Amino acid sequence: MGKAEDRPARNKGWTTSITRIESNLVEIAGHPIAEIVEGRSLLETTHLLIKKTFPDELQLRELREICCKAASLPPPPVPRLEYENISKTLAKHLLADEEIAKHPAEGLEGECRRTVFCLGRVIRTIDSILASGRASEPPDPNEPFSHWLYRVFTGDPHVGEERGRILQALVVACIDHGVTPPSTQVCRLAASARVPYEVALAQGVGGISDVHGGASGQAAAFFIRYSKKQKETGMDPSDVLKGLMEETLSEGKRVPGLGHRIHTEDPRCDILWSVAEETGVAAQCVQALKSAPSIFSRVRKVSLPVNVDGVIGAIVADMGLSPDVATLVFLLGRVAGLSAHYFEEVETFPVMRWINFGDAVYRNT
């Protein structure tokens, strides 16, 4: 072990300019998350995370071309084991993908270009997981990016424009949650040791589990069960939901979609509900989730708010998609957020610094 004077200095506090997180508040580079989810695309929000501004039309077109080109390249030959956790599958792909490893990040826009290239590779991985066969098909350069995402997530060549809009909104809502999540902290610690970009991302992605991030897939499975049981029995919806909650709790499991360690009113939920209703996607599962807090309080005598995982799960269930889609929506968005944290760490702080995540202060610069 080295002498004390050889060790990295311990920081008393540190700052981040990516995402401000407070109770019931999420802001990316000074922009409220609701405004971003409502009106901005995945690529625009990725540029905001890294460059602190939205791209102009020319920059956005370039980012789209980079993303689509990346997705058109064959995925690395990484087998997925039966019942393998999706986060593990994606982490393996990130580590094995030499296309990401060799993609440069130089220049004023280099980090953003590399992140978008990585997103394209992740979309190709999602395509292989879902076996949709749509990522490698070059999209029409004049169509919205959401159309391409729709085809990849659903496998349907006939684009449902409104459904594409809600799927992209779900991805954007998941894009970052500051330095609070374990996946972000793992990624920043790896970046502090200056591991390669794709290695740090793989470690961050590997920190996403059924407890953190994967809960959206659990929520989707829960509401698919709810919808099926309600149709089969014809019972009152609230009775069906109450019964499933009691059954879940009796198995020693949490009811997915409820509770948050920071927010009492998750600021991402209302806007996603609003977009789901505007697009005609919201149906019985979304309605069930809205009533879930009051029913849960009857079961457990505890009040818990709806969280973003629950909203994603309910919307995915109402769209008739698999629970895997809910998890992959979260993963795709969070790859952009992890990238921003990686680059900020490498650019701003010394190697192997002491990181007390509770000391982080958001700066709007």
Summary of the structure (lengths in Angstrom):
residues: 365
radius of gyration: 20.4
end to end distance: 38.5
largest distance: 71.6
contacts: 1273
relative contact order: 0.18
helix: 59%
strand: 5%
